[in-house]
Amino acid sequence: MKIAVLGAGAWGTALAVNAARAATAGVARHQVTLWARDAAHIAALQSERANTRYLPGIALPHNLQLQGGEASLGQTVSGQDLIILATPVSAARGMLQHLQHADVPLAWLSKGFEAPLLATPAEAGLSQPFGLMVHEVRAQVAINLRAGVLSGPSFALEVAQGQPTALVAASAHAEVREALVAAFHNPSLRVYASDDVVGVEVGGAVKNVMAIAAGLCDGLQLGLNARAALITRGLAEMTRLGVALGARAETFTGLSGLGDLVLTATGDLSRNRKVGLLLAKGNTLPEVLASLGHVAEGVYCARTVVQRAASLGVDMPIAQSVVALLDGKLTTSEAVAMLMGREPKMEISAR
């Protein structure tokens, strides 16, 4: 199988390395190409045979092909059997527009919501008061693309190291699900299939917001009881929003729901959890973002999560507290007090 991974950040590089290494071991006969818009970045990868900027310490397999520069994108995707979009959510719309006529399965790795569109009068038909998930963007700009999402609990470093990992490949198209399983299922990476794209995307987006809250909880040393309560109630919020958007509730007990939430809310490699930890120490949000060096999607999509929930009448107090904290409207102690001061209620309401 010929696979093109578009985006040479940490996650795109890790997945490309994993697939190329599996091919070297004789598990699968894949030809993997890693592409980046920044030609200078790819040139550095070629000379160093490592992505020292985003994934230091991981050698690139000798059979991993590298391509760089916007002009080379067409050549890179031509003749491929599978295209993987490994860009941040902010770049998904432009890439999907460019690839809308691709005649092979495509999947994105992005987790989150794009920023709300600032529509001109000519674009008013596409405007909305909130940002969209990538499957919603695809429905606007690449409706005929056979596409899906590859998601689940996965730190890029561990995937690149070949540590055991399980992911979920979600698409309405069986061809896409089967291509993703064939491409990436190997002894170190197990890939499950799902047709609940909405549920998988909601889980991947909202868990980042909950991880900020979990980092805050740990940074304030509120204890393991508090962390367990926050993760459990965070899962309930995630599920409510997902079901309201058309997802199946059971998806949120799987890899892209509970699995990704637990990993991101407790793992030391989690950038979103680190945001909460640093805020708890008294750092300002600009200081936190400057120190990360990578995108923390929870910071950028928290407001959209709350907006989408409000538009659907879904109660999400943890997400609301995170937004108020990020906006400077609450201190860390005030955010905790607001959550703990809520009125008692039934844990699970009768339907």
Secondary structure as GFF3:
##gff-version 3
##sequence-region A 1 351
A	DSSP	beta_strand	2	6	.	.	.	ID=ss1
A	DSSP	alpha_helix	10	24	.	.	.	ID=ss2
A	DSSP	beta_strand	31	36	.	.	.	ID=ss3
A	DSSP	alpha_helix	39	48	.	.	.	ID=ss4
A	DSSP	beta_strand	50	51	.	.	.	ID=ss5
A	DSSP	beta_strand	55	59	.	.	.	ID=ss6
A	DSSP	beta_strand	65	68	.	.	.	ID=ss7
A	DSSP	three_ten_helix	70	72	.	.	.	ID=ss8
A	DSSP	alpha_helix	73	77	.	.	.	ID=ss9
A	DSSP	beta_strand	82	85	.	.	.	ID=ss10
A	DSSP	three_ten_helix	89	91	.	.	.	ID=ss11
A	DSSP	alpha_helix	92	98	.	.	.	ID=ss12
A	DSSP	beta_strand	106	108	.	.	.	ID=ss13
A	DSSP	three_ten_helix	121	126	.	.	.	ID=ss14
A	DSSP	alpha_helix	134	141	.	.	.	ID=ss15
A	DSSP	beta_strand	147	151	.	.	.	ID=ss16
A	DSSP	alpha_helix	156	161	.	.	.	ID=ss17
A	DSSP	beta_strand	165	171	.	.	.	ID=ss18
A	DSSP	alpha_helix	174	184	.	.	.	ID=ss19
A	DSSP	beta_strand	189	194	.	.	.	ID=ss20
A	DSSP	alpha_helix	197	219	.	.	.	ID=ss21
A	DSSP	alpha_helix	224	244	.	.	.	ID=ss22
A	DSSP	three_ten_helix	249	253	.	.	.	ID=ss23
A	DSSP	pi_helix	255	259	.	.	.	ID=ss24
A	DSSP	alpha_helix	260	266	.	.	.	ID=ss25
A	DSSP	alpha_helix	271	280	.	.	.	ID=ss26
A	DSSP	alpha_helix	285	292	.	.	.	ID=ss27
A	DSSP	alpha_helix	297	312	.	.	.	ID=ss28
A	DSSP	alpha_helix	317	326	.	.	.	ID=ss29
A	DSSP	alpha_helix	332	340	.	.	.	ID=ss30
###
